Amino acid sequence: MPYLGTFLTDLTMIDTAIKDTYDSGFINFDKKRKEFEYLAQIKLLQSAAQLYHMRPDHGFFDWFYSIRIYDDNER
């Protein structure tokens, strides 16, 4: 899923910056709505990603595994 870290950061910021309840004791539904919007967007992106069919690129794997790995002395 693209930018999962960004979504999680934004959710954390919403959770820490906005109180769960008002001083009067009522639930802060604006906070809950914002959290729901982010979670709904994550769910939408996850469901769209299930439609992708990615095939392995064997040429890339051959190149990647042929790269020489240097030990500490050679670095």
C-alpha positions, 0 to 999 in steps of 0.5 A, a space after each residue: 500500500 502506498 505511503 502507509 507510513 504517512 497514513 499512520 503518522 497522520 492518524 497518530 497526529 490526529 489522535 494526539 492533537 485532538 481530544 476524544 471528548 469535549 470539556 462538557 463530556 460529549 464525544 468529539 465526533 469530528 475527531 472520529 470522522 477524521 479517523 474514519 476518513 483515513 481508515 476508509 482511504 487505507 481500506 480503499 487502497 488495499 482493496 484496489 491493490 488486490 487487483 494488481 497482478 505483478 510478475 517477477 522480473 527474472 532478469 532483475 533477480 539474476 542481476 541482483 544476486 550476481 552483485 558482489 558482496 564486499 566484506 568489512 576489509 574490502 569496503 
